[in-house]
Amino acid sequence: MSERFSYNEIARFIQPGTKVLDLGCGDGELLELLISTKQVQGRGVDIEEAMIITCISRGLSVFQGNLEEGLKDYPSKTYDYVILNQTLQMIHNPVFLLKEMTRVGKQIIVNFPNFGHIQNRLQLALLGKMPVNKNIPYQWYDTPNIHFCTRSDFIRLATELGLRIVDEIAIAGNRKISLGKDLFATQICMLLEDNVDKS
């Protein structure tokens, strides 16, 4: 699975010259891409000091913060986009964080591994073991993933939270797919907005 491919797909959602907050920004590669190709005003947040240092060395505006505590330091609707890339499944309270993202951002982008992928289903059904493969390379006892979420699960949650799916990209390896997303997508990327508050 190519991170660069998914980064380019995320970038397609972003309008040039907008304000972007990248949560769990890691080494800053996605944020750097958005700044260079979309000329966004970008800021990153990560909890790991090593990632912060890497981002700063890249000349990025980044702050150390714990996403589990929410985004209390960020006023409502101050960003055009708030991104959560490959981090949702690691958050203890994803509902709380999604609500905070929707408060702070006019639109949110969530990219997550699709645990409903057919390979995972078959490994669990036929072998009776938690899936371990190139898309989920961890054993059950050392995985950072604490909430296993499928595409259908996320759509149901978005509906419950009053979020409208503006656009969606289903990724299988290094390509986009349009059919069989629930079964064949290794990751799902969605652009969402609050159905109620369009300010």
Phi and psi restraints in degrees (value plus and minus 20) as a CYANA .aco file:
   2 SER   PHI    -111.1   -71.1
   2 SER   PSI      98.5   138.5
   3 GLU   PHI     -83.5   -43.5
   3 GLU   PSI     -58.5   -18.5
   4 ARG   PHI     -80.6   -40.6
   4 ARG   PSI     -58.6   -18.6
   5 PHE   PHI     -82.2   -42.2
   5 PHE   PSI     -66.8   -26.8
   6 SER   PHI     -86.4   -46.4
   6 SER   PSI     -54.4   -14.4
   7 TYR   PHI     -81.6   -41.6
   7 TYR   PSI     -63.5   -23.5
   8 ASN   PHI     -83.5   -43.5
   8 ASN   PSI     -55.9   -15.9
   9 GLU   PHI     -90.0   -50.0
   9 GLU   PSI     -59.3   -19.3
  10 ILE   PHI     -81.5   -41.5
  10 ILE   PSI     -61.1   -21.1
  11 ALA   PHI     -79.9   -39.9
  11 ALA   PSI     -48.3    -8.3
  12 ARG   PHI     -83.9   -43.9
  12 ARG   PSI     -45.5    -5.5
  13 PHE   PHI     -96.4   -56.4
  13 PHE   PSI     -41.8    -1.8
  14 ILE   PHI    -110.4   -70.4
  14 ILE   PSI     109.1   149.1
  15 GLN   PHI    -102.1   -62.1
  15 GLN   PSI     122.3   162.3
  16 PRO   PHI     -80.4   -40.4
  16 PRO   PSI     125.4   165.4
  17 GLY   PHI      54.4    94.4
  17 GLY   PSI      -5.5    34.5
  18 THR   PHI    -113.1   -73.1
  18 THR   PSI     154.8   194.8
  19 LYS   PHI    -120.2   -80.2
  19 LYS   PSI     108.4   148.4
  20 VAL   PHI    -148.0  -108.0
  20 VAL   PSI     114.5   154.5
  21 LEU   PHI    -136.1   -96.1
  21 LEU   PSI      99.5   139.5
  22 ASP   PHI    -125.6   -85.6
  22 ASP   PSI      88.8   128.8
  23 LEU   PHI    -108.7   -68.7
  23 LEU   PSI     114.5   154.5
  24 GLY   PHI      44.7    84.7
  24 GLY   PSI      28.3    68.3
  25 CYS   PHI     -91.5   -51.5
  25 CYS   PSI     -30.9     9.1
  26 GLY   PHI      40.3    80.3
  26 GLY   PSI    -150.9  -110.9
  27 ASP   PHI    -102.4   -62.4
  27 ASP   PSI     -19.5    20.5
  28 GLY   PHI      67.2   107.2
  28 GLY   PSI     -11.7    28.3
  29 GLU   PHI     -83.1   -43.1
  29 GLU   PSI     -63.1   -23.1
  30 LEU   PHI     -84.8   -44.8
  30 LEU   PSI     -66.0   -26.0
  31 LEU   PHI     -81.1   -41.1
  31 LEU   PSI     -62.0   -22.0
  32 GLU   PHI     -81.7   -41.7
  32 GLU   PSI     -61.0   -21.0
  33 LEU   PHI     -81.8   -41.8
  33 LEU   PSI     -64.1   -24.1
  34 LEU   PHI     -86.7   -46.7
  34 LEU   PSI     -56.5   -16.5
  35 ILE   PHI     -88.3   -48.3
  35 ILE   PSI     -61.8   -21.8
  36 SER   PHI     -97.0   -57.0
  36 SER   PSI     -53.5   -13.5
  37 THR   PHI    -120.1   -80.1
  37 THR   PSI     -45.0    -5.0
  38 LYS   PHI    -137.4   -97.4
  38 LYS   PSI     -22.9    17.1
  39 GLN   PHI      33.6    73.6
  39 GLN   PSI      19.7    59.7
  40 VAL   PHI     -98.1   -58.1
  40 VAL   PSI     139.0   179.0
  41 GLN   PHI    -110.3   -70.3
  41 GLN   PSI      80.2   120.2
  42 GLY   PHI    -129.0   -89.0
  42 GLY   PSI     125.4   165.4
  43 ARG   PHI    -159.4  -119.4
  43 ARG   PSI     120.4   160.4
  44 GLY   PHI    -134.8   -94.8
  44 GLY   PSI     137.2   177.2
  45 VAL   PHI    -153.7  -113.7
  45 VAL   PSI     110.8   150.8
  46 ASP   PHI    -170.3  -130.3
  46 ASP   PSI     135.6   175.6
  47 ILE   PHI    -112.3   -72.3
  47 ILE   PSI     -43.5    -3.5
  48 GLU   PHI    -105.9   -65.9
  48 GLU   PSI     107.4   147.4
  49 GLU   PHI     -81.3   -41.3
  49 GLU   PSI     -58.6   -18.6
  50 ALA   PHI     -81.9   -41.9
  50 ALA   PSI     -58.4   -18.4
  51 MET   PHI     -88.9   -48.9
  51 MET   PSI     -57.9   -17.9
  52 ILE   PHI     -80.8   -40.8
  52 ILE   PSI     -65.6   -25.6
  53 ILE   PHI     -82.7   -42.7
  53 ILE   PSI     -62.0   -22.0
  54 THR   PHI     -82.3   -42.3
  54 THR   PSI     -64.0   -24.0
  55 CYS   PHI     -82.4   -42.4
  55 CYS   PSI     -63.7   -23.7
  56 ILE   PHI     -82.9   -42.9
  56 ILE   PSI     -58.7   -18.7
  57 SER   PHI     -84.8   -44.8
  57 SER   PSI     -42.1    -2.1
  58 ARG   PHI    -108.6   -68.6
  58 ARG   PSI     -20.0    20.0
  59 GLY   PHI      60.5   100.5
  59 GLY   PSI       2.5    42.5
  60 LEU   PHI    -113.9   -73.9
  60 LEU   PSI     130.1   170.1
  61 SER   PHI    -104.9   -64.9
  61 SER   PSI      94.4   134.4
  62 VAL   PHI    -165.0  -125.0
  62 VAL   PSI     127.7   167.7
  63 PHE   PHI    -148.7  -108.7
  63 PHE   PSI     126.6   166.6
  64 GLN   PHI    -105.7   -65.7
  64 GLN   PSI     106.7   146.7
  65 GLY   PHI    -180.7  -140.7
  65 GLY   PSI     135.3   175.3
  66 ASN   PHI    -120.3   -80.3
  66 ASN   PSI      92.6   132.6
  67 LEU   PHI     -83.8   -43.8
  67 LEU   PSI     -42.5    -2.5
  68 GLU   PHI     -84.0   -44.0
  68 GLU   PSI     -41.8    -1.8
  69 GLU   PHI    -110.2   -70.2
  69 GLU   PSI     -19.9    20.1
  70 GLY   PHI      64.2   104.2
  70 GLY   PSI    -182.0  -142.0
  71 LEU   PHI    -143.3  -103.3
  71 LEU   PSI      24.4    64.4
  72 LYS   PHI     -81.6   -41.6
  72 LYS   PSI     -41.7    -1.7
  73 ASP   PHI    -104.5   -64.5
  73 ASP   PSI     -20.1    19.9
  74 TYR   PHI    -133.8   -93.8
  74 TYR   PSI      99.6   139.6
  75 PRO   PHI     -83.6   -43.6
  75 PRO   PSI     140.0   180.0
  76 SER   PHI     -84.5   -44.5
  76 SER   PSI     120.4   160.4
  77 LYS   PHI      33.5    73.5
  77 LYS   PSI      18.7    58.7
  78 THR   PHI    -112.0   -72.0
  78 THR   PSI     -28.9    11.1
  79 TYR   PHI    -145.0  -105.0
  79 TYR   PSI     126.1   166.1
  80 ASP   PHI     -93.0   -53.0
  80 ASP   PSI     -57.9   -17.9
  81 TYR   PHI    -156.3  -116.3
  81 TYR   PSI     117.7   157.7
  82 VAL   PHI    -139.2   -99.2
  82 VAL   PSI     103.9   143.9
  83 ILE   PHI    -127.4   -87.4
  83 ILE   PSI     116.7   156.7
  84 LEU   PHI    -148.2  -108.2
  84 LEU   PSI      81.9   121.9
  85 ASN   PHI    -128.4   -88.4
  85 ASN   PSI      94.8   134.8
  86 GLN   PHI      36.4    76.4
  86 GLN   PSI      16.9    56.9
  87 THR   PHI    -149.8  -109.8
  87 THR   PSI     -42.9    -2.9
  88 LEU   PHI     -70.6   -30.6
  88 LEU   PSI     -63.4   -23.4
  89 GLN   PHI     -91.3   -51.3
  89 GLN   PSI     -30.0    10.0
  90 MET   PHI    -120.5   -80.5
  90 MET   PSI     -24.5    15.5
  91 ILE   PHI    -109.1   -69.1
  91 ILE   PSI     115.3   155.3
  92 HIS   PHI     -86.0   -46.0
  92 HIS   PSI     -59.6   -19.6
  93 ASN   PHI    -145.6  -105.6
  93 ASN   PSI      58.5    98.5
  94 PRO   PHI     -83.4   -43.4
  94 PRO   PSI     -51.0   -11.0
  95 VAL   PHI     -82.7   -42.7
  95 VAL   PSI     -65.7   -25.7
  96 PHE   PHI     -79.9   -39.9
  96 PHE   PSI     -65.5   -25.5
  97 LEU   PHI     -87.7   -47.7
  97 LEU   PSI     -60.0   -20.0
  98 LEU   PHI     -82.2   -42.2
  98 LEU   PSI     -58.8   -18.8
  99 LYS   PHI     -85.1   -45.1
  99 LYS   PSI     -60.2   -20.2
 100 GLU   PHI     -85.8   -45.8
 100 GLU   PSI     -61.9   -21.9
 101 MET   PHI     -80.8   -40.8
 101 MET   PSI     -62.8   -22.8
 102 THR   PHI     -87.1   -47.1
 102 THR   PSI     -52.1   -12.1
 103 ARG   PHI     -88.3   -48.3
 103 ARG   PSI     -64.4   -24.4
 104 VAL   PHI     -99.9   -59.9
 104 VAL   PSI     -54.5   -14.5
 105 GLY   PHI    -126.5   -86.5
 105 GLY   PSI     126.9   166.9
 106 LYS   PHI     -89.9   -49.9
 106 LYS   PSI     -55.4   -15.4
 107 GLN   PHI    -157.6  -117.6
 107 GLN   PSI     134.1   174.1
 108 ILE   PHI    -144.5  -104.5
 108 ILE   PSI     130.7   170.7
 109 ILE   PHI    -142.8  -102.8
 109 ILE   PSI     103.4   143.4
 110 VAL   PHI    -143.1  -103.1
 110 VAL   PSI     102.3   142.3
 111 ASN   PHI    -139.2   -99.2
 111 ASN   PSI     104.0   144.0
 112 PHE   PHI    -164.6  -124.6
 112 PHE   PSI     133.9   173.9
 113 PRO   PHI     -89.7   -49.7
 113 PRO   PSI     117.6   157.6
 114 ASN   PHI    -108.6   -68.6
 114 ASN   PSI      81.6   121.6
 115 PHE   PHI     -93.9   -53.9
 115 PHE   PSI     -25.4    14.6
 116 GLY   PHI    -107.7   -67.7
 116 GLY   PSI     -13.4    26.6
 117 HIS   PHI     -75.1   -35.1
 117 HIS   PSI     124.0   164.0
 118 ILE   PHI     -78.0   -38.0
 118 ILE   PSI     -54.3   -14.3
 119 GLN   PHI     -83.7   -43.7
 119 GLN   PSI     -59.6   -19.6
 120 ASN   PHI     -87.1   -47.1
 120 ASN   PSI     -62.0   -22.0
 121 ARG   PHI     -81.3   -41.3
 121 ARG   PSI     -63.8   -23.8
 122 LEU   PHI     -88.1   -48.1
 122 LEU   PSI     -60.4   -20.4
 123 GLN   PHI     -82.6   -42.6
 123 GLN   PSI     -60.6   -20.6
 124 LEU   PHI     -90.5   -50.5
 124 LEU   PSI     -63.1   -23.1
 125 ALA   PHI     -92.0   -52.0
 125 ALA   PSI     -63.5   -23.5
 126 LEU   PHI    -108.9   -68.9
 126 LEU   PSI     -54.7   -14.7
 127 LEU   PHI    -119.8   -79.8
 127 LEU   PSI     -37.5     2.5
 128 GLY   PHI      49.2    89.2
 128 GLY   PSI       5.0    45.0
 129 LYS   PHI    -146.1  -106.1
 129 LYS   PSI     132.4   172.4
 130 MET   PHI     -82.0   -42.0
 130 MET   PSI     116.5   156.5
 131 PRO   PHI     -81.5   -41.5
 131 PRO   PSI     117.6   157.6
 132 VAL   PHI    -155.9  -115.9
 132 VAL   PSI      97.3   137.3
 133 ASN   PHI    -176.7  -136.7
 133 ASN   PSI    -192.2  -152.2
 134 LYS   PHI     -85.9   -45.9
 134 LYS   PSI     -43.6    -3.6
 135 ASN   PHI    -106.1   -66.1
 135 ASN   PSI     -47.4    -7.4
 136 ILE   PHI    -150.7  -110.7
 136 ILE   PSI      62.5   102.5
 137 PRO   PHI    -104.0   -64.0
 137 PRO   PSI      -7.2    32.8
 138 TYR   PHI    -126.8   -86.8
 138 TYR   PSI     130.5   170.5
 139 GLN   PHI     -95.9   -55.9
 139 GLN   PSI     139.0   179.0
 140 TRP   PHI     -79.8   -39.8
 140 TRP   PSI     -48.0    -8.0
 141 TYR   PHI    -109.0   -69.0
 141 TYR   PSI     -30.4     9.6
 142 ASP   PHI    -148.0  -108.0
 142 ASP   PSI      -3.9    36.1
 143 THR   PHI     -98.4   -58.4
 143 THR   PSI     121.7   161.7
 144 PRO   PHI    -100.2   -60.2
 144 PRO   PSI     -28.2    11.8
 145 ASN   PHI    -103.1   -63.1
 145 ASN   PSI      96.2   136.2
 146 ILE   PHI    -129.3   -89.3
 146 ILE   PSI     -33.4     6.6
 147 HIS   PHI    -147.9  -107.9
 147 HIS   PSI      88.6   128.6
 148 PHE   PHI    -106.0   -66.0
 148 PHE   PSI     100.0   140.0
 149 CYS   PHI    -147.7  -107.7
 149 CYS   PSI     114.0   154.0
 150 THR   PHI    -120.0   -80.0
 150 THR   PSI     150.9   190.9
 151 ARG   PHI     -78.2   -38.2
 151 ARG   PSI     -65.8   -25.8
 152 SER   PHI     -82.6   -42.6
 152 SER   PSI     -59.8   -19.8
 153 ASP   PHI     -78.7   -38.7
 153 ASP   PSI     -65.7   -25.7
 154 PHE   PHI     -87.8   -47.8
 154 PHE   PSI     -60.3   -20.3
 155 ILE   PHI     -80.9   -40.9
 155 ILE   PSI     -61.3   -21.3
 156 ARG   PHI     -82.9   -42.9
 156 ARG   PSI     -63.4   -23.4
 157 LEU   PHI     -85.3   -45.3
 157 LEU   PSI     -63.0   -23.0
 158 ALA   PHI     -78.0   -38.0
 158 ALA   PSI     -62.0   -22.0
 159 THR   PHI     -82.9   -42.9
 159 THR   PSI     -64.4   -24.4
 160 GLU   PHI     -81.6   -41.6
 160 GLU   PSI     -53.0   -13.0
 161 LEU   PHI    -106.7   -66.7
 161 LEU   PSI     -19.7    20.3
 162 GLY   PHI      53.9    93.9
 162 GLY   PSI      11.2    51.2
 163 LEU   PHI    -120.8   -80.8
 163 LEU   PSI     117.8   157.8
 164 ARG   PHI    -120.8   -80.8
 164 ARG   PSI     111.4   151.4
 165 ILE   PHI    -101.3   -61.3
 165 ILE   PSI      89.5   129.5
 166 VAL   PHI     -98.4   -58.4
 166 VAL   PSI     -59.9   -19.9
 167 ASP   PHI    -177.1  -137.1
 167 ASP   PSI     139.4   179.4
 168 GLU   PHI    -168.0  -128.0
 168 GLU   PSI     120.6   160.6
 169 ILE   PHI    -145.5  -105.5
 169 ILE   PSI     107.0   147.0
 170 ALA   PHI    -125.0   -85.0
 170 ALA   PSI     106.2   146.2
 171 ILE   PHI    -134.9   -94.9
 171 ILE   PSI     113.1   153.1
 172 ALA   PHI    -144.6  -104.6
 172 ALA   PSI      82.1   122.1
 173 GLY   PHI      47.0    87.0
 173 GLY   PSI    -134.2   -94.2
 174 ASN   PHI    -132.6   -92.6
 174 ASN   PSI      13.5    53.5
 175 ARG   PHI    -169.1  -129.1
 175 ARG   PSI     137.2   177.2
 176 LYS   PHI    -109.0   -69.0
 176 LYS   PSI     127.5   167.5
 177 ILE   PHI    -148.2  -108.2
 177 ILE   PSI     133.5   173.5
 178 SER   PHI    -138.3   -98.3
 178 SER   PSI     -39.1     0.9
 179 LEU   PHI    -131.6   -91.6
 179 LEU   PSI     126.2   166.2
 180 GLY   PHI      43.1    83.1
 180 GLY   PSI      17.8    57.8
 181 LYS   PHI     -78.4   -38.4
 181 LYS   PSI     -61.4   -21.4
 182 ASP   PHI     -82.7   -42.7
 182 ASP   PSI     -55.2   -15.2
 183 LEU   PHI    -111.2   -71.2
 183 LEU   PSI     -57.0   -17.0
 184 PHE   PHI    -130.8   -90.8
 184 PHE   PSI     -29.1    10.9
 185 ALA   PHI     -99.1   -59.1
 185 ALA   PSI     112.3   152.3
 186 THR   PHI    -105.9   -65.9
 186 THR   PSI     -46.4    -6.4
 187 GLN   PHI    -166.5  -126.5
 187 GLN   PSI     132.9   172.9
 188 ILE   PHI    -142.4  -102.4
 188 ILE   PSI     113.7   153.7
 189 CYS   PHI    -144.0  -104.0
 189 CYS   PSI     103.7   143.7
 190 MET   PHI    -145.7  -105.7
 190 MET   PSI     120.7   160.7
 191 LEU   PHI    -123.2   -83.2
 191 LEU   PSI     103.2   143.2
 192 LEU   PHI    -151.1  -111.1
 192 LEU   PSI     139.3   179.3
 193 GLU   PHI    -166.0  -126.0
 193 GLU   PSI     140.5   180.5
 194 ASP   PHI     -88.4   -48.4
 194 ASP   PSI     107.1   147.1
 195 ASN   PHI     -89.6   -49.6
 195 ASN   PSI     -41.7    -1.7
 196 VAL   PHI    -116.5   -76.5
 196 VAL   PSI     -72.6   -32.6
 197 ASP   PHI    -117.3   -77.3
 197 ASP   PSI      86.9   126.9
 198 LYS   PHI    -123.0   -83.0
 198 LYS   PSI      -3.1    36.9
